[in-house]
Amino acid sequence: MKRILPLFPLFLIACFLPVFAADRPNVVIVFTDDQGYGDLACYGNKETKTPRLDQLAKEGMKFTSFYTQTVCGPSRSALLTGRYPCRSGGWGMPASEVTFGELMQKAGYQTACIGKWDVSNRRAIMERMPNAQGFDYYFGALGANDRGGVKFHENNEAAGTSRDMGELTTLYTDKSIEFLKKKRDPKKPFVLYLAHTMMHTIIDASDRFRGKSKGGLYGDVVEEFDYETGRLLDALDELGLSKNTLFIYTSDNGPWNQDKYTKRKKGHPPGSIFWGSSGPLRNGKGSCYEGGYRLPCIVRWPGKVPAGKESDAVFATIDFMPTFANLCGFKVPADRVIDGIDQTDLLMGKSEKGRETFYFDRAGIRKGKWKYLQAKAHFYGYAREDDRPEEEELYDLEKDLGETTNLAKKYPEIVAELRKLTAELPAYRPDERR
């Protein structure tokens, strides 16, 4: 008996381990590029049809105050690390940054990244590529398609090029489904980070969708996204994975919708418009107004995330890592500042509260309903906005979502408080200024 008793607790642990493992979700993140807040029908678009994403919103939770970053590389480093770009490096994200992929690997997850990477300065720097930053499998382009072409890598090897931008959405979805069906280890939970190239700059749709929507070429691309996201959802259903998969759909930043971009279409088909809609929000990509940062976000986990719920709580991509840590069984790094917070209770419908504050780079901050912006603050030269005043700005986002009425002079004490908070965020590193 004395020899058996010490083994009894171990027996209990062994019995419960499979239960704990089964409770850990698979994670799928679909991350589009330059998609506007108002591009989807479920976010108010009247021209473009998005039945699969509308259905996803009915099956999960739709967030209306979800924040990413205002340009692409910084948005990706923030998502991967749970840290604002001033810490995580944006396009120049150093190898020393720790991604959720690395932490999930150590927690027993199989990890895959497909699509646009864009945090290794768009070059094949091995220690900063996906395989070295926590992803077992990678297929995609290290940078954007600004000149109408992409260069693919599969893991660390060059894997050809393409100038057919209309094939990319289907190609990346095919690779994602191939991972699920042929490369996935059924004994492990998995994370799939699918970062699309569309709808960035030189947009195009396949023959199946080109010319079919009421929203022009851009609308065609949105409707193809909807269809291809539906294919991915169908694959999860077919494989019996949907019930235990946390599925997240969002985008990296707002659309290229400033007037100055109509004058440089950078190789687009004649007459085409390559940007979407910010809906009721002001401005778009590169801007510190809401249209640059606030994006659609839909989250589904059947039986866990309440179905058909809409939340205006402040939630952000930097919150993904701490939330995954709670749900997937790992700890966030203790040797560095993690700006994200665990939003599990918000996702599970146990709380209505989200973040109290969110920084708009070093341009300003949101705290509760108030949003403060410094006078004429810019950080990204190629995406500077032309309508910023030479004065501090304060908006009540509950009453003025479109940021039309500057209340800074009316509430100087609030301006002073938020100005002080804004100054506490570190300055950008030199390699972040592109």
HUJOPE-V867538 format. One record per residue. RES is the residue in one letter. NEAR is the number of other ideal C-beta (glycine too) atoms within 12 Angstrom. Layout:
((RES,NEAR) (RES,NEAR))
//
This chain:
((M,7) (K,7) (R,7) (I,10) (L,10) (P,10) (L,13) (F,14) (P,12) (L,13) (F,13) (L,11) (I,13) (A,14) (C,12) (F,14) (L,16) (P,12) (V,12) (F,17) (A,20) (A,15) (D,21) (R,30) (P,38) (N,38) (V,39) (V,44) (I,44) (V,44) (F,46) (T,48) (D,52) (D,48) (Q,53) (G,46) (Y,44) (G,38) (D,46) (L,42) (A,31) (C,34) (Y,36) (G,24) (N,32) (K,18) (E,21) (T,39) (K,28) (T,38) (P,21) (R,32) (L,41) (D,27) (Q,26) (L,40) (A,35) (K,21) (E,31) (G,36) (M,39) (K,38) (F,38) (T,33) (S,34) (F,41) (Y,48) (T,50) (Q,51) (T,47) (V,43) (C,47) (G,42) (P,47) (S,46) (R,50) (S,44) (A,46) (L,50) (L,48) (T,44) (G,37) (R,40) (Y,44) (P,48) (C,34) (R,34) (S,43) (G,36) (G,42) (W,37) (G,30) (M,40) (P,27) (A,22) (S,20) (E,38) (V,34) (T,43) (F,47) (G,41) (E,31) (L,35) (M,42) (Q,29) (K,19) (A,29) (G,22) (Y,35) (Q,27) (T,40) (A,42) (C,49) (I,43) (G,45) (K,46) (W,49) (D,44) (V,47) (S,38) (N,25) (R,30) (R,19) (A,26) (I,24) (M,18) (E,17) (R,33) (M,35) (P,42) (N,31) (A,29) (Q,39) (G,35) (F,40) (D,30) (Y,33) (Y,40) (F,40) (G,43) (A,43) (L,38) (G,34) (A,40) (N,41) (D,27) (R,18) (G,25) (G,23) (V,39) (K,25) (F,30) (H,33) (E,27) (N,24) (N,23) (E,15) (A,16) (A,20) (G,18) (T,18) (S,23) (R,17) (D,22) (M,41) (G,29) (E,30) (L,44) (T,47) (T,31) (L,31) (Y,42) (T,37) (D,24) (K,36) (S,43) (I,32) (E,23) (F,38) (L,36) (K,18) (K,16) (K,25) (R,29) (D,18) (P,15) (K,12) (K,21) (P,33) (F,39) (V,46) (L,45) (Y,44) (L,48) (A,47) (H,47) (T,47) (M,50) (M,51) (H,45) (T,37) (I,32) (I,46) (D,36) (A,37) (S,28) (D,14) (R,18) (F,31) (R,25) (G,21) (K,22) (S,29) (K,17) (G,34) (G,28) (L,35) (Y,41) (G,36) (D,37) (V,50) (V,47) (E,40) (E,44) (F,48) (D,43) (Y,29) (E,39) (T,45) (G,28) (R,27) (L,41) (L,35) (D,22) (A,30) (L,36) (D,21) (E,14) (L,23) (G,13) (L,30) (S,27) (K,21) (N,26) (T,38) (L,42) (F,43) (I,46) (Y,43) (T,44) (S,50) (D,47) (N,52) (G,46) (P,45) (W,43) (N,36) (Q,28) (D,15) (K,20) (Y,26) (T,16) (K,8) (R,15) (K,21) (K,22) (G,19) (H,28) (P,22) (P,8) (G,11) (S,27) (I,27) (F,40) (W,41) (G,47) (S,36) (S,39) (G,32) (P,23) (L,40) (R,34) (N,41) (G,41) (K,45) (G,39) (S,40) (C,47) (Y,40) (E,41) (G,41) (G,47) (Y,51) (R,48) (L,48) (P,51) (C,50) (I,45) (V,44) (R,40) (W,34) (P,24) (G,18) (K,27) (V,36) (P,26) (A,21) (G,19) (K,24) (E,24) (S,30) (D,24) (A,31) (V,36) (F,42) (A,40) (T,46) (I,43) (D,43) (F,48) (M,43) (P,33) (T,38) (F,46) (A,31) (N,28) (L,37) (C,38) (G,21) (F,30) (K,20) (V,32) (P,26) (A,11) (D,10) (R,19) (V,21) (I,30) (D,34) (G,37) (I,29) (D,29) (Q,40) (T,28) (D,24) (L,33) (L,39) (M,25) (G,24) (K,14) (S,18) (E,20) (K,19) (G,32) (R,31) (E,18) (T,28) (F,42) (Y,43) (F,46) (D,40) (R,32) (A,39) (G,42) (I,39) (R,35) (K,27) (G,25) (K,23) (W,34) (K,47) (Y,43) (L,42) (Q,32) (A,21) (K,19) (A,33) (H,27) (F,35) (Y,31) (G,12) (Y,25) (A,33) (R,24) (E,35) (D,15) (D,20) (R,27) (P,18) (E,11) (E,17) (E,30) (E,41) (L,36) (Y,37) (D,25) (L,36) (E,16) (K,14) (D,22) (L,27) (G,22) (E,38) (T,19) (T,19) (N,24) (L,28) (A,28) (K,14) (K,16) (Y,23) (P,15) (E,16) (I,26) (V,30) (A,16) (E,20) (L,36) (R,29) (K,16) (L,26) (T,35) (A,19) (E,18) (L,29) (P,20) (A,18) (Y,27) (R,24) (P,11) (D,22) (E,32) (R,23) (R,26))
//
